[in-house]
Amino acid sequence: MDSINRVVDSLAVVASTPSPRDVVRQKAVVIHQKRMDAIRQAVQKGEIKTQKEMHDFDGGIKENYQKTEQSITDPVLREEFRIAYFNYWNLYDQLYDSLSHFLPEE
């Protein structure tokens, strides 16, 4: 019985450990979440007043992206990160759409 319990426990640990693919996808999500939070704060503070300023706002995303991409040594996982990053980019366009109702174009 102890042997069975140890096997079950080890399977539970393996099942709860995210795959390397999931880890790089989560890194892509974090980059976008930080940028979206920075955009929301800048809009609330009045630092972003137009849609153009919102789209041009970097919020540290370029530096974060480059550091994260360089930290992924496996080429397959690096490509997975890039794909996830651009997929999330399209998803977060919804934020732009919602804020564009409140901000003038120029």
URRA-V647627 format. One line per field, one symbol per residue. ss: DSSP state (2 for helix, 1 for strand, 0 for the rest). A space follows every 50 residues. Layout:
ss->???
This chain:
ss->02222222222222220002222222222222222222222222200001 22222200002222222222200022222222222222222222222222 000100
